[in-house]
Amino acid sequence: MKKITIFGAGLSASTMIKYLLDKAGEYDWHIRLGDYNEETAKSKIGNSRFGEGFKFDVNDAAQVDAEITNADIVVSMLPARFHHIIAAKCVEKGKSMLTASYISPEMRELDVEAQDKGIGLYNELGVDPGIDHMSAMRIIDQIRNDGGKVTAFFSYTGGLVAPKYDNNPWNYKFTWNPRNVVLAGQGVSKFIRNGRYKYIPYTQLFSRTMTTTVEGYGEFEIYPNRDSLSYRDTYGLNDIPTIFRGTMRRPGFCKAWNVFVQLGATDDSFVIEDSENMTYRDFINTFLPYEKNTSIEEKLIRLLPHLMDETVMRKLHFLEIFSEKKVGLKKATPAQILQKILEEKWHLDENDLDMIVMQHRFEYTDKEGNEKVKISSLVVEGDSKEQTAMAKTVGLPLAIAVKLVATGKVNIKGVSAPVMPELYKPILDELQTLGIIFKES
């Protein structure tokens, strides 16, 4: 019997857990699911005789040691900052580990030791990163194998509300961690376009957008992700003249969001004095000039005339940022206050379902020297509150990878992302049978 130990039972883990429990009888697996909230872990296991839930504390070094010692394969669905703790212990104990998160510098430092121990640390097996890598590499490899050369690669992903439930003026609701949405894009975004390096500071990010269309779902706008340049190594495209990765939103979102960016309302680096007694109106006014007889709305228009129009103002009024509602958060940063305001209006209603949308654009020359373009698009809508689009697209590729490792079909040593055919081909093939299908044109 193979013992598969999972740390973390959050929403994005739900589909993965169900998949592994459903396969456990066939493959003789025992699933051990640990979470800081023991009831959550037990509820995700339910009545299955193939698993058990337990309380897990990643800060308890003795428990971490014991659980990994007794596991055959480890899956970490903990917050990203804890993955390297689990990974280091897995290397020490000679156990392979899989996760959906980015390869961190701390994780990469474990590569040589993991190879020496003959174990794999499999990363970026979710949706973005994950399915984006796998689907891109499949086409890049096809182009190369046919004698072609990729000259430009664009890739975008968005977690949005499904069209049927898109009923607010922002055309957006939280479908994943709200804090990450509020802080998204901070830092410098960098990419290369026609051989020229481009660097976009955070203050310009949401005004430097592009647009695309997805068949059946209409138009989307895209703002740049932080670092597209590092993906040249990931995809083996080191000499490519153009590579760009971005995040998808509905048209008009970025212009309105830029109001908060330009004000400084997404800043998480300082605490606002007396924040608990502020109103939402006071909060916005803290970032505006002092003008005794001028309304906050007028000051906002004067400060940001290039952003403020009727459509943007309608979005802002929807959030009630000019109201006398109390903030009620002690010693809060601007980003924390903004998050609270947004959570009241951007939450998914009881029956709402989410959507993942992804698109790749490949420009290439074929072996005859003809210039061609291939576009590959994916849309996945959620089935329920548990089986969300996010949970499916994060959890299913990871679960399939766990199966491949557990059954010995894949045995990659060291730190890896899913860009090897032996990993991405079987995962993409099975995802297609589960309704996660790319349409190419």
PyMOL commands that set and color helices and strands:
alter all, ss='L'
color gray80, all
select helices_A, chain A and resi 11-27+38-45+61-69+80-93+105-108+111-117+131-145+163-165+178-183+202-205+231-235+253-263+275-277+280-285+296-303+310-318+334-345+389-406+421-433
alter helices_A, ss='H'
color red, helices_A
select strands_A, chain A and resi 2-7+29-35+51-55+73-76+96-99+120-122+149-161+188-193+196-201+210-214+218-224+242-249+354-365+371-381+414-416+439-440
alter strands_A, ss='S'
color yellow, strands_A
deselect
rebuild
show_as cartoon
